[in-house]
Amino acid sequence: MVVALDLSEYSNVVLEHALDLAARHDACEIQVIVVHEDGQDLVDEKRRLGTLLRDELPNFHAKDHDWKIRMHVRVGDPADEIAALAGEALADVIVIGRFGRHRTSWLHGSVTDRVLARAPCSTLVVQLTDIAVADERQCVTCVEVRHESDGERWFCEAHRAPDRAVRTFLPGVDFSDGGLMW
């Protein structure tokens, strides 16, 4: 597993998702990477990364797992270095956030988008719902109805019209017989 962090205030969220994923396996090799674009303050980056790991690992009972954790502080293009490490480590998954220090650049796109394009393995993108960009195709009222009804209703009155061409059928979930009940 490669865990890409930018040491922003949200890095602990990405690390928590990665460690939660790692905790589901008996043994896991975790490569934690921070990429500094200009090569300055590498010692400080390594210190900050070490502090973050030291603070988060006890929350996941790391000593109870057979984890090998390695820290990488590299210089270069973040997307290139993250994808390269995933290839070098023969990683099964990259865990990266979609927020923080390297959000977007009009010229190059976000680091996360570029990692997705270059990744030699599956990629888990961690998104914070409170800063997520809303999908403009969704009706705000439909989203509220879905949330308030705990998923029992999906559409507001305007979108529940009987003449709608597209219908959504929601199965009733009953696992008592070992399957879905429709």
N, C-alpha and C positions, 0 to 999 in steps of 0.2 A: 504494500500500500504506500502510495505517495501522498503526503498531506502538504498542500501548498498554503503557506501563510504569508501575509504581508505585514504582520505585527501591528495592524490597526487595532482599534478598540473592539473589533468584532472577531479577531482571530481565535479567541477562546471558543466561540460558537462553532467554528469550523473544526477545531480540534476536538471538541466534545462529540460532534457527529462522527468523526473519524474513530475516536476511541470507543464509542458505542458500537460501531461496526466491527472494530477489532475484537471487542469483548465477546462477540458471537463465535469466535474461532478459538481452537485450542492453542494454536501458535500463530503468531503473526509477526512479519517483519515490517516495521513502520519507518519509512524514510520521510522525515519532516524537512521541508525546504523553504528557505527564504531567499529571494533573489533581489539583490541590490543593483540597480541599473547603472550607477556611476562608480561603484567601488569604494565609496567613502564610508567610514564608520562601520566596517565589517566586524570589528571587535565588539562594538556596542550591539550590533544586530545579533551576534552569537550570544552575548550576555542576556539580552532581552528574550531570545528564543529559549535559552536554558531556564530562565526564570518562569516563563509561561509553562513549559513542560513540567517543571518541578511543582508548580501550583496546581496543575490539572491532573497529573497522574494519580495522586492519592485518591481523588474522587472516583476513579475507575478501578481501584484496587489492583494497580499495575503489578504489584509484587505477587499477586495470585495468578498471573497469566505468564505464559512463556513468550513474552514479547521481546523482540530485539528492536530497539529504537536508535536510529542514527540521525544526527542533525547535519544538514547541509546548508551552508551559506555561500551562495554563488553570486557572481557578477555577470551581468548580461541582460538580454531580453528575457523578461520573466516567462513568457509563454514558451519560448524555445528551451529554456533551462528546465522548466517543469516537465515538459514532454520528453526531453533528453534523459532526465533522471528516471522517468517512468520506463523508458526503453532500457536503460542501463541496468535497472534493478529488476527487470522482467516483472513489473508490477501488474497486479490484476485490476487495480482500481486507483484512480486519482481522486482525492477529495479536495475541493476548492470552493471558496466562497464567491458570491456574485455581488460583493459589496466591499467597502473598505478603501484602501489607499489607491489601488489601481483600477478604479471603476471603469471609466471609458476615455477613449481618445478618439476624436472625430477622424483622425487619419488612420489609426490602426485598429479601432474597435476595442472592446474590453479585453483584458488579459484572459478572462474566463472564456470568452468566445474564441479567442485564438488558441487556447489550450484544447478546447473541444475539437477544433479543426485539426490539431496536430497530434492528439493523444493516441498512443499505441494500444490503449486499453479502455475499459469502461471508465466513465467519469461521473462522480456524484457531485452535483452542484448544490451547495447549501445556500438557501435564500432566506432572508429575514422577512417575514410577512409584513411587519410594520413599516418597512422601507421599500417593499416591492412595488414596482410600477404596475398599476392596475391594468388589466387587459381591457382595452377600450371596447372590445366586441361584446363584453358582458353587460347585461342590463343591471344597474346597481340595485334596483328593486328586487330582481330575481335573486341576486346574491344574498340580499337581506332575508328574503323569504326562505331560502335554502338554509341559511344559518339559524334563523329563529325557529324553524320547524324541525331542526336537527336532521335535515335530509329527507324528511317525509314529503315535502313539497319542493319542487325545483323551480317553478315558474311563477311570476307575478300574474295578476289578472289579465294584463295586456298580452301576455305571452302564453296564456293557457287557453286561448280561443280554440273552439272545437274544429275550426277549419284549418288549423296549422298543418302544413304538409309534413313536417318532421315531428315525430313523436318520440318521447323518451319513456321507455318502460323500465320501471325500477323493480327489481326482484325483492320479494320479502325474504329476509335472511333468517333461515331457521336451520341450524346445524345439528338439530337433535337426531336426524337420520344420517348424518355425515355428509350432507350436501346442501345445495341451495334450494330453497323452495320458491317457485315462481308464482 
